[in-house]
């Protein structure tokens, strides 16, 4: 049986590229470049690459990037976009929980909920981090975003759910800074938040690229900074740093606050 995230992305590449939370690619790639010292000799793995927006932009800038995703539909869109741009990028269908790479990359990025934290269980989410760690060479760097559990806690779950319903849809990882010309394509309803599991459950209704309306129940895991730090330390990562993730404006200057819907995480695999 397919999970909701598999169904969602089956035929959703073109619509996905129109979502407001996909409009920050340039600034997000600027951050990645700064983090890796603009060293174009480094090999980058884009986990949960989706339609390839980060992989394509980084390749344009001269980096060697491999993109992996569970959705063949998203990958088809990525390959088409890369071909139209005259770029040769290896896009592979892979499950982020069981990547086949062993110490092959210098950098792994996992942005905009590319896999983590969409899995059904905490163990599956942890397996994604473990798999990413295995793909990195010693001193390799991991850069990813995930949902900030401080946000619903600070605003109280009741207020958090009400604000989502009033907005007419999920809390896109744009920290409220929506592109004025972009509209949420998906609509959300029936929100609930489980304080025991830190999971937001909602019903999503979305129009795919063929005009079909699909309805499904989603489940996303929120994490607090101490959890992320512990998970990464258990995998041997060092130099763990967590910031507020702002659409298209990733920066080490953005201290994580309770107003940030997403957190931006960087960590280094031991030498």
Protein Blocks (a to p, Z undefined) as FASTA:
>chain_A
ZZfklmmmmmmmlmmmmpmklmmmmmmmmmmmmmnoopakbccddehklnommmmmmmmn
opacddddfblklmmmmmmmmmmnopacddddddfklccbehkbfbdcdehhllpacbfb
fklmmmmmmmmmmmpcehiacddddddfklmmmnopklmmmmmmmnopacdfeeopacfk
bccfbdcehiacdfklopacdddddddfkopacddddddddddfklmmmmmmmnopahia
cddddehiacfklccdfkbmbdcddddddZZ
